[in-house]
């Protein structure tokens, strides 16, 4: 599994890069992973979620707001550990379906936290009232929660013929102090075992920078952010 360098970028550039990771990676049959940061206070929301007064309020406060290429609800990236994973077609998780991969990924996060003394587990109950608008307000099935039920990790997905993109967010506001460098090593090592590969630090890909710029401009556009359906 290719482990790309950590980068910090704008909300739009982060979404464009994740999409490029899915659709334009030079070696398409290899799982790839990246952890990244945000250049300023940012929120993201799902592809099919309607733009509403909550989103308007976020923009009015001067935070970056971006519509993701994946589904899910509104996520604040104010103090989180954000990652993107792409599983190629035929890889474990892709062939088993999105729900299976969602569970598998969160099991590896739970194991990485357990190694540092943080007890957490998968939320087992499927929501009876559908997807919640604000992602971390209430856990969905296979989200990661503390023993008291507080959600600490969630993700959204996009499946195409090129692979399955997972965009995940893990809160840093935890009851146990976490060594995040060790967490990243443990998490990516466990993911690599799932895909029967070796975690391999990999330089940034040599891909079409003009396409990346176009995608970044699209994600930054008002038309993309406010459009009600895609």
Buried (B, 14 or more C-beta within 10 A) or exposed (E): BBBBEEBEBBBBBBBBBBBBBBBBBEEBEBBBBBBBBBEEBBBBBBBEBEBEEBBEEBBEEEBBBBBBBBBBBBBBBBEBBBBBBBBBBEBBBBEBEBEBBBBBBBBBBBEBBEBBEBEBBBBEEEEEEEBBBEBBEBBBEBBBBBEEEBBBBBBBBBBEEBBBBBBBBBBEEBEEEBEBEEBBBBBBBBBBEBBEBEBEEBEEBEBEEEBBEEBBEBBBEEEBBBEEEE
